[in-house]
Amino acid sequence: MNASAVSAFDASVLIVGAGPTGLTLACDLARRGVSFRIIDKTTNYFAGSRGKGLQPRSMEVLDDLGVIDQILANGRFHLAFRAYDGTTILGDYDMHEGRHPTPDVPYASTLMIPQWRVEEILSLRLAEWGVQVELATELVALEQNDDAVIATTQKGDTQDQVRIKYLVAADGGRSFVRKLLNVGFEGETWKDERMLVGDVRVDGLDRDHWHSWPKHKDGWIALCPLPSTEMFQFQAQIPAQEEGEPTLATFQQIVDERTGRSDLKLYDPTWLSLYRANVRMVDRYRDGRVFLAGDAAHVHSPAGGQGMNTGIQDAYNLGWKLGAVLNDADPSLLDTYEEERLPVAASLLGITTKLHRQIFSDNVKEMRRGPETLQLELNYRASSLSQQDDLSSTSLRAGDRAPDAPLLDHAGNRVRLFDFFRGPRFTLLSFGRHDLAGLSKVRERYQQNLRIYTIDDSPSEAVADNTHLADDQGHALRAYGGEGGALFLIRPDGYIGFIGGDRSIDFVEAYLKHI
């Protein structure tokens, strides 16, 4: 990421904000060899769990970025939700009961993990590429023209001007960049629906349950153990008229009053906060050479664990497109970021609002999460990047998430399709009958940006090299279809860009030429 390597520019991209969104984008750009800087005005990384749930689709992103082992080691699936009425246990509920990994979906339910741990893991991954977040560095001004963005940063008493090609604002719900650009942030603040939130140690509770008292007259309270830590996240509904700053004494008083227990002791808080429900989103994701991502573009109720995850996927969608355009792809590709991500944000705001209403009621049995919260079914079918030539042999559509599947490689080793998707390039899968001459032509022309694999139900002597995969258990065929021959072009972010028959290679070539 040596700035001097970029003629007349300090870097190609400036990322403002080093939360999950900014760090995901930084990791994606780093592996693409894109020059960038990432700054954050905080002097130290935040120590609180603003979010605590990773959805399956986000775990697939983190798998691609090479950090899934660390993520899984620091998280927990199927944390049981235990509800009480005073000292009486009402029952245990698994919000994701029956959801377990399958060949096409390796991560099937929400992983509980504190947001700061996700940030720590991504920061360490970024350091492996030799990049550090520039802390205590604040964006204080910017201007742009057709060719560049001029950003003014400040660290201490020193200001610096940075000339870059693109700027990405991942600077949170109070985004300085969004306000500076006067981008609309439509929605509402529910001033009457407030919570106290914080991370504390708790004596007297086991760490095998998410403990909740939903029936108290003053509102519900929940204490959730945060995996890989000794902390619990405290959440409590408070009356609209209640005043005052959050304190440990207030938290303790609420626990005493609403649980009916005197043995629960709170101590050593890392953060205490008063939360007001905001549901807002921007009216556009782009202003010239500046892009908005994560909470800078949309803020959700914490219900359903969508905020952090939506930001991660904003970054994942934008990263490969920035990389392609900076490598001379058509600049119009960047218009598809808003085209694809703005409708997703609007849809998820509706989901989180519905869940928020459920949680602020006392109906404990509505705690089960629907499949829409997992973000596996989100798609870009309506996108201009989703193209099809033949649909006869598959239920998938261009724009759908590309499924995983176990296979055998040319040496007989067990592998996953996700292993072959990993990295910054496109992947072309050819099922069944193969146009070997056409595949060879496209492979030669796009060898730097495309990997091609042929898939049959058994090892093939006709294609006995490391580009052939054997679907010996039939999982890939069940997930994709493609009987009799089909082509699936997988985008770098794991969505299907093109579907066609075995003779659609010219359409694939035209698609790649545009990109």
C-alpha positions in Angstrom: 0.0 0.0 0.0 2.9 2.4 -0.7 1.4 5.7 -1.5 4.4 6.7 -3.6 3.5 3.9 -6.0 0.4 5.9 -7.1 1.4 8.6 -9.5 -0.1 12.0 -8.6 -2.3 10.4 -5.9 -1.6 9.7 -2.3 -3.6 6.5 -2.6 -6.4 5.2 -4.8 -9.0 5.0 -1.9 -9.4 6.7 1.5 -11.6 4.7 3.9 -13.1 6.9 6.7 -14.0 4.7 9.7 -12.5 1.5 11.0 -15.5 -0.4 12.3 -16.6 -3.8 10.7 -17.6 -2.0 7.4 -14.4 -0.1 6.9 -12.2 -3.0 8.0 -13.9 -5.5 5.7 -13.4 -3.1 2.8 -9.8 -2.6 3.7 -9.1 -6.3 3.8 -10.8 -6.8 0.4 -8.8 -3.9 -1.2 -5.6 -5.1 0.4 -5.8 -8.6 -1.2 -6.5 -6.9 -4.5 -3.4 -4.8 -4.3 -5.3 -1.6 -4.3 -3.5 1.3 -2.7 -5.6 2.8 0.2 -5.5 4.4 3.6 -7.9 3.8 6.4 -8.4 6.3 9.2 -10.5 6.6 12.3 -10.9 9.6 14.6 -10.9 7.4 17.8 -7.6 7.1 19.7 -8.3 3.5 20.7 -10.5 0.8 19.3 -14.0 0.7 20.9 -14.3 -1.9 23.7 -18.1 -2.3 23.7 -20.4 -4.8 21.9 -22.6 -2.5 19.9 -23.4 -5.6 17.9 -23.1 -9.2 18.9 -24.4 -11.4 16.1 -22.9 -12.5 12.8 -25.3 -13.8 10.2 -24.4 -16.8 8.0 -23.9 -14.7 4.9 -21.4 -12.5 6.7 -19.6 -15.6 7.9 -19.3 -16.6 4.2 -17.7 -13.2 3.6 -15.3 -13.6 6.5 -14.5 -17.1 5.2 -13.5 -15.6 1.9 -11.3 -13.1 3.6 -9.4 -15.9 5.4 -10.5 -15.2 9.1 -13.4 -17.7 9.6 -11.4 -20.0 11.9 -10.6 -17.1 14.3 -14.3 -16.0 14.1 -15.7 -19.4 14.9 -13.1 -19.9 17.7 -14.4 -16.7 19.4 -18.1 -17.2 18.9 -21.0 -19.5 19.8 -23.9 -21.0 17.9 -27.3 -21.8 19.4 -27.0 -19.9 22.6 -30.3 -20.8 24.4 -32.6 -17.9 25.3 -33.9 -18.4 28.9 -36.9 -16.4 30.0 -37.9 -15.7 33.6 -40.8 -14.1 35.5 -39.0 -13.0 38.6 -37.2 -16.0 39.9 -39.4 -18.5 38.0 -38.0 -19.9 34.8 -40.6 -19.7 32.0 -38.6 -21.8 29.5 -35.6 -22.1 27.2 -35.9 -21.1 23.6 -33.4 -21.6 20.7 -34.1 -18.8 18.2 -32.4 -21.0 15.5 -33.7 -24.5 16.5 -33.2 -27.0 13.7 -30.8 -24.9 11.7 -27.6 -26.8 11.1 -24.9 -26.8 8.4 -25.7 -28.5 5.1 -23.5 -29.1 2.1 -24.7 -25.9 0.4 -25.0 -23.8 3.5 -21.9 -24.2 5.8 -23.0 -21.6 8.3 -26.7 -22.1 9.1 -27.5 -19.8 12.1 -26.4 -16.7 13.9 -23.0 -16.8 15.6 -22.9 -14.8 18.9 -19.6 -12.8 19.0 -19.0 -9.3 20.3 -18.5 -6.7 17.5 -15.2 -5.5 18.9 -13.8 -9.0 18.6 -14.8 -9.1 14.9 -13.0 -5.7 14.5 -9.9 -7.1 16.3 -9.8 -10.2 14.0 -10.1 -8.1 10.9 -7.5 -5.6 12.1 -5.0 -8.5 12.6 -5.8 -9.8 9.2 -5.2 -6.4 7.7 -1.8 -6.2 9.5 -0.8 -9.4 7.6 -0.9 -7.3 4.5 1.2 -4.7 6.2 -1.6 -2.1 6.7 -2.4 -0.4 10.0 -5.5 1.8 10.8 -4.4 5.4 11.2 -6.0 6.1 14.6 -6.6 9.6 16.1 -6.9 10.8 12.5 -10.1 12.7 11.6 -11.5 13.8 8.2 -12.3 17.5 8.6 -13.0 18.6 5.0 -13.3 17.3 1.4 -13.9 18.6 -2.1 -14.1 16.6 -5.3 -14.0 17.1 -9.1 -14.3 14.7 -12.0 -10.8 13.4 -11.5 -10.1 13.2 -7.7 -11.2 13.8 -4.1 -9.1 16.2 -2.0 -9.6 15.2 1.6 -8.3 17.2 4.6 -7.3 15.0 7.6 -6.3 16.2 11.0 -4.2 14.4 13.6 -3.5 16.4 16.7 -2.7 19.9 15.6 -1.5 18.8 12.2 -3.6 18.9 9.1 -2.8 17.1 5.8 -4.4 17.1 2.4 -4.8 13.8 0.7 -5.5 13.4 -3.0 -7.3 10.2 -3.8 -9.4 8.7 -6.6 -12.3 7.6 -4.3 -13.4 8.1 -0.7 -15.6 5.6 1.2 -17.5 6.9 4.3 -17.8 4.1 6.8 -17.9 6.6 9.7 -21.1 5.5 11.4 -24.7 6.7 12.0 -23.5 10.3 12.7 -21.4 10.3 9.6 -19.5 13.6 9.0 -19.2 12.8 5.3 -22.9 12.2 4.8 -23.7 15.5 6.5 -21.0 17.3 4.6 -22.4 16.1 1.3 -26.0 16.9 2.5 -27.2 13.4 1.6 -30.7 12.8 2.8 -31.1 10.4 5.8 -34.8 9.6 5.9 -36.5 7.9 8.8 -37.4 8.4 12.4 -36.2 8.3 15.9 -38.5 6.5 18.4 -37.9 8.8 21.4 -40.3 6.9 23.6 -38.5 3.5 23.0 -35.2 3.7 24.8 -32.8 1.1 26.3 -29.8 1.1 28.6 -27.0 -0.9 27.0 -23.6 -1.8 28.3 -21.0 -4.5 28.8 -20.5 -5.6 32.4 -19.3 -8.6 34.5 -22.0 -10.4 36.3 -21.7 -12.8 39.3 -24.6 -15.3 39.8 -25.5 -16.2 36.2 -24.4 -19.1 34.1 -22.9 -18.4 30.6 -24.9 -21.1 28.8 -28.0 -19.0 28.4 -29.1 -15.6 27.2 -31.1 -14.5 30.3 -34.2 -12.4 30.0 -37.0 -11.0 32.2 -39.7 -9.8 29.7 -42.7 -9.3 32.0 -41.8 -6.6 34.5 -44.1 -3.6 34.6 -41.3 -1.2 33.9 -40.0 -3.1 30.9 -37.9 -6.1 30.0 -34.2 -6.7 30.8 -31.7 -9.1 29.3 -28.2 -10.2 30.1 -26.3 -12.0 27.3 -22.9 -13.7 27.8 -20.4 -12.5 25.2 -18.4 -15.4 23.9 -14.6 -15.3 24.2 -14.9 -12.7 27.0 -15.9 -12.6 30.7 -18.5 -10.0 30.0 -22.3 -9.9 29.6 -24.2 -7.4 27.4 -26.8 -5.7 29.5 -30.0 -4.4 27.8 -33.0 -2.9 29.6 -36.1 -1.1 28.4 -36.6 2.1 30.3 -39.7 4.3 30.6 -39.8 7.2 28.2 -39.9 9.8 30.9 -36.9 8.5 32.8 -33.9 10.9 32.8 -30.2 10.7 33.8 -27.0 9.3 32.5 -26.4 5.5 32.5 -24.4 4.4 35.5 -23.4 1.0 37.0 -25.5 1.8 40.0 -28.6 2.4 37.8 -27.9 -0.9 36.0 -27.6 -2.7 39.3 -30.8 -1.2 40.6 -32.7 -2.3 37.5 -31.4 -5.9 37.8 -32.4 -6.0 41.5 -35.9 -4.7 40.9 -36.8 -6.6 37.8 -35.3 -10.0 38.5 -36.4 -10.3 42.1 -32.9 -11.6 43.0 -30.3 -10.2 45.3 -27.4 -12.5 44.3 -26.7 -10.9 40.8 -23.8 -8.5 41.1 -22.7 -6.2 38.2 -19.1 -4.8 38.1 -16.2 -3.8 35.9 -18.2 -2.1 33.0 -16.3 -1.4 29.8 -19.1 0.8 28.4 -22.5 2.1 29.5 -24.9 3.8 27.1 -28.4 5.1 26.6 -29.8 3.9 23.3 -32.6 5.6 21.3 -34.1 3.6 18.5 -33.3 5.1 15.1 -34.5 3.7 11.8 -33.0 5.7 8.9 -31.4 5.3 5.5 -29.8 7.5 2.8 -31.6 8.5 -0.4 -28.4 7.7 -2.3 -25.3 5.7 -1.7 -23.0 7.7 -3.9 -22.1 11.4 -4.5 -19.6 11.6 -7.3 -16.4 9.9 -6.1 -17.6 9.4 -2.6 -19.5 6.3 -1.4 -21.5 5.7 1.8 -21.4 2.3 3.5 -22.6 0.7 6.8 -24.2 2.8 9.4 -23.3 5.9 7.4 -25.9 4.7 4.9 -28.5 3.0 7.2 -29.1 2.6 10.9 -31.3 -0.2 12.3 -32.9 -1.3 15.5 -30.5 -3.8 17.0 -33.3 -6.4 16.8 -32.4 -9.3 14.6 -28.7 -8.4 14.4 -28.7 -6.8 10.9 -26.7 -3.6 11.2 -23.2 -4.9 11.5 -23.9 -7.6 8.9 -25.4 -5.2 6.4 -22.4 -3.0 6.6 -20.0 -5.9 6.1 -21.9 -6.8 2.9 -22.0 -3.2 1.7 -18.2 -3.3 1.9 -18.0 -6.7 0.2 -20.2 -5.5 -2.7 -18.2 -2.3 -3.2 -14.7 -3.7 -2.8 -14.5 -5.8 -5.9 -16.1 -3.1 -8.0 -13.6 -0.5 -6.8 -10.8 -3.0 -7.5 -12.1 -3.6 -11.1 -12.6 0.0 -12.0 -9.2 0.9 -10.6 -7.9 -1.9 -12.9 -9.5 -0.2 -16.0 -13.0 -1.7 -15.9 -15.9 0.5 -17.1 -16.5 3.2 -14.3 -20.2 2.6 -14.7 -19.7 -0.6 -12.7 -19.6 1.6 -9.6 -23.2 2.7 -10.2 -24.3 -0.9 -9.5 -23.3 -0.5 -5.8 -26.2 1.7 -5.1 -28.4 -0.2 -7.5 -27.8 -3.4 -5.6 -27.4 -2.3 -2.0 -30.0 0.4 -1.5 -33.0 -2.0 -1.9 -31.3 -4.5 0.5 -31.0 -1.8 3.2 -34.7 -0.8 2.7 -35.8 -4.4 3.0 -33.8 -5.0 6.1 -35.0 -1.9 7.8 -38.5 -3.3 7.5 -37.4 -6.6 9.0 -35.6 -5.0 12.0 -38.5 -2.7 12.6 -40.9 -5.6 12.8 -38.6 -7.5 15.2 -38.1 -4.4 17.3 -41.9 -4.2 17.8 -41.9 -7.9 18.9 -39.1 -7.4 21.4 -40.8 -4.4 22.9 -43.8 -6.5 23.5 -43.9 -9.3 26.2 -44.5 -12.2 23.8 -41.5 -14.4 24.5 -42.6 -17.1 22.0 -42.0 -14.8 19.1 -38.3 -14.9 19.7 -37.6 -17.4 16.9 -35.9 -15.7 14.0 -37.1 -16.2 10.4 -34.8 -17.1 7.5 -34.9 -13.5 6.3 -32.6 -12.5 9.2 -29.9 -14.9 8.0 -29.3 -12.8 4.9 -28.7 -16.0 2.8 -31.8 -15.3 0.7 -30.9 -11.8 -0.2 -30.3 -11.5 -3.9 -29.5 -9.1 -6.8 -31.9 -10.7 -9.3 -33.1 -7.2 -10.4 -29.5 -5.9 -11.0 -28.2 -5.0 -14.4 -25.2 -7.3 -13.5 -27.5 -10.3 -13.3 -27.9 -11.9 -16.8 -29.2 -15.2 -18.1 -29.2 -17.1 -21.4 -30.8 -20.4 -20.3 -32.8 -21.4 -17.2 -34.1 -24.8 -18.2 -32.0 -26.9 -15.9 -31.7 -24.9 -12.7 -33.9 -23.3 -10.1 -31.2 -20.7 -9.4 -31.4 -17.3 -11.0 -28.6 -14.8 -11.8 -28.2 -12.6 -8.8 -28.7 -15.4 -6.3 -26.1 -16.4 -3.7 -23.8 -19.1 -5.1 -24.2 -22.3 -3.0 -21.3 -24.3 -1.5 -20.8 -28.0 -2.1 -18.3 -30.7 -1.2 -16.3 -32.2 -4.2 -13.2 -34.1 -5.1 -10.3 -32.3 -6.8 -8.2 -33.8 -9.6 -6.0 -35.6 -7.0 -9.0 -37.1 -5.1 -8.8 -34.7 -2.1 -12.1 -33.5 -0.5 -12.6 -29.8 -1.2 -15.4 -27.2 -1.1 -16.6 -25.0 -3.9 -16.1 -22.1 -1.5 -12.4 -23.0 -1.6 -12.3 -22.2 -5.3 -14.4 -19.0 -5.0 -12.0 -17.6 -2.4 -10.0 -14.7 -3.6 -10.5 -11.6 -5.8 -11.4 -13.2 -9.1 -14.5 -14.4 -11.0 -15.1 -18.2 -11.1 -16.8 -20.0 -14.0 -18.4 -23.4 -13.3 -19.1 -25.7 -16.2 -21.5 -28.6 -15.4 -22.1 -31.7 -17.4 -21.5 -31.3 -21.1 -18.5 -29.0 -21.7 -17.5 -26.7 -24.5 -13.8 -27.3 -23.9 -12.6 -25.2 -26.8 -14.7 -22.3 -25.7 -13.6 -22.6 -22.1 -10.0 -22.7 -23.2 -10.4 -19.6 -25.2 -12.0 -17.6 -22.3 -9.4 -19.0 -19.9 -6.6 -17.7 -22.0 -8.1 -14.3 -22.5 -9.1 -13.6 -18.9 -6.5 -15.7 -17.0 -5.7 -12.9 -14.6 -9.3 -12.4 -13.5 -11.0 -15.7 -14.0 -10.8 -19.3 -12.8 -12.6 -22.0 -14.7 -13.6 -25.4 -13.4 -15.5 -28.3 -15.0 -17.7 -30.4 -12.8 -18.8 -34.0 -13.5 -20.2 -36.7 -11.3 -16.9 -38.6 -11.4 -13.3 -38.1 -12.4 -12.9 -37.5 -16.1 -10.0 -38.7 -18.3 -11.0 -36.0 -20.8 -10.3 -33.2 -18.4 -7.6 -34.8 -16.1 -6.1 -31.6 -14.7 -6.4 -29.4 -11.7 -9.4 -27.5 -13.3 -11.6 -30.6 -13.0 -13.8 -31.3 -10.0 -15.8 -34.5 -9.3 -19.3 -34.1 -7.8 -19.1 -37.6 -6.4 -21.9 -37.2 -3.9 -24.2 -35.1 -6.1 -24.4 -32.1 -3.8 -23.2 -29.6 -6.4 -25.8 -30.8 -9.0 -28.6 -30.7 -6.4 -27.6 -27.1 -5.4 -27.0 -25.8 -8.9 -28.9 -28.0 -11.3 -27.2 -28.0 -14.7 -28.1 -31.5 -16.0 -27.0 -31.8 -19.6 -24.6 -28.9 -19.4 -24.8 -25.4 -17.8 -22.5 -22.5 -17.1 -22.5 -20.4 -13.9 -20.3 -17.3 -13.6 -19.7 -16.5 -10.0 -18.9 -12.9 -9.1 -16.0 -12.1 -6.7 -18.5 -11.5 -4.0 -20.1 -14.9 -4.2 -23.2 -14.1 -6.2 -24.1 -15.6 -9.6 -23.6 -13.0 -12.4 -24.5 -15.1 -15.4 -26.3 -18.5 -16.0 -26.4 -20.1 -19.4 -26.3 -23.4 -21.3 -23.1 -25.2 -22.1 -22.9 -23.3 -25.4 -23.3 -19.9 -23.8 -19.5 -19.2 -23.7 -19.8 -16.2 -26.0 -22.3 -14.6 -23.5 -19.8 -15.2 -20.7 -17.0 -13.5 -22.7 -19.2 -10.5 -23.4 -20.1 -10.2 -19.7 -16.5 -10.3 -18.7 -15.5 -7.8 -21.4 -17.9 -5.3 -20.0 -16.6 -5.8 -16.4 
